[in-house]
Amino acid sequence: MRVVVQRVSEAAVEVDGITVSAIGPGILVLAAFRNGDTAADLEWMARKCLELRVFEDEAGKMNRSVLETEGAVLVVSQFTLYGDCRRGRRPDFAGSAQAGEAAALYRTFLDTMSAYYPKVVEGVFGAKMKVRLVNDGPVTLIVDRGGEPDPGEPSR
């Protein structure tokens, strides 16, 4: 599983000209799933997103999570995060989970996050969405979990 977490002052998702979800201050989570993602991966990622210390404390240091600030969470499925662009000019999406599996993983991920925190809203899986956001900071993080490391990634 791979996510992009952005600290936002606001974010919204629109489908067919209708706003389906909107949040004020909080985090936008763009989530991608790949073949082989497990319930443990989804659990780990849900906790990681909710507990990331990306909000400033009284001293101006990033020491507070969305849980602590009581901000909102908008989760949007984004299979293109697994687009492999190392060869040619057209991204290869072979690493992304197939639509049926990805939909089930997305739903489980949302349910897991919502079990920990009630302020979670979502985009529309598989829809062509317009995502609007005001990145606060800007703060943008990429978090990976599960599967084999990327070939270009150093071994640990």
N, C-alpha and C positions, 0 to 999 in steps of 0.2 A: 504494500500500500504506500502511496505517496500523497502528501498534501502540500499545499501552499497555504500558509496562514498569514493573513494580513490584518494588522491592527487598523481599524477604521473608525472614523467619526460617524459615518453612515454608509449603508450599502442597501441595494435593492435588486430584485430579479423581476424582469418583465418577460412575459410570454404572450405573443400575439397582441401586443399593445396594452396588456393588462398587467399591473403590478401584482405579483402573486406572493411576494415576501419582501419585507423591508425591516431594517433595524437601525437603531441609533448607534451610539458608541458600543464597540465590542470587537469581535473578530469575524472575518470572512474566511471560511475554510473551503478551498477548492480541493476536492477529493477524487483520487483516481485509484482504481483497483486493478490488480493483475491476477493472472492465473495462479492459484495456489495460496492466495491470501486466506488466513484462518481466523477463527473467532478470537484467538489470542492476539493476532495482529490488530484486529479492529478494536478490541478492548484497550490494548496498549496505546493505540493512536488516539482514541477518544480521550483517555486520561491525559495524554501528552498535550493535546490541543487545549483542553480545559485548564491545565495546570501550568502552561508556559507562562513565564513571568515576563510579559511584554508591555505592561503598563507601569507608568512611573509612580513611585511612592512620594512622600513628602519631601525627600531629599533630591528628587529628580532622577533617581536610578530606576531602571526597569526591574522592579522587585515584586510586582503584583500581577496576579493572573486575572483572567476574565471572571473567574469565580469570586475573587476578592473585590473586584470593582463592581460586581453585579451587572456587567455589560451583557449584551446579547450575542448570539452566535448564529450566523447564517452559513449553512452548508450547501454547496453546489457541486454536483457531480461534474467531473471534467476529465474524460478519458484521455484527452490529448496530452496530459502530463506524462504519459508513457510513450509519447511519440519519440522514436529513435531517429535522430537527424544526423548520425555520424556518416552515413553513406548517401550519396545522391542528394537531390534537392527535395524529394517528397518524403515526409515523415513516414516511418514504418510503425504501425500500431499493433504489431504482433504480440507485444508484451502486455497489452491491455486485456482484461477479462472480457469475454464475450458478453453481449448485452444482457442476456438472461441471468447469468451468474453475477454480473456487475450490479444489476438492479437489486438482487437479493443481498449482496454485500453492502450496498448503499443503505438499504432499509435497515439492516442489522446495525450498521454504524450509527445511523440516526437514532435508532432505539437505544443503543448503548449510551450515546451522549446524553439523550433526554432522560435516561434513568439517573444519571449523575447530576443533571442540571436542567431545570425546566425552561430556560430561555433560549431554546434551540428552535430555529425555523429552517425551512429548506427551499431549494429551488425545485424544478420539475425534472425528474430523471428522464433523459433521452430527448427532452424538448430543445428546440432552438431558443436559447435565452439571450436576453440582453442583461448583462450584469453591470450595474453602476456602483461605483464606490468612491469614497474619499479616503485615501490611504492616510493614516495619521502617523506622522513621523518623518518620512515614511518608515514603516516597520513591515518587512516581508521576510518570511522564513520558509525554507523547504525542509520537510521532514519525511524521511523514508523509513519503512519498516517491512521486514519480511523478504523472503526470496533470496536469490543470489545477488551479490554486489555487482554494480555495473562494471564492465570490463576495464574501464579507465580509472576506476576507483582503487586507491592503494589498499593493500591487504592490511588487516589489523592484527 
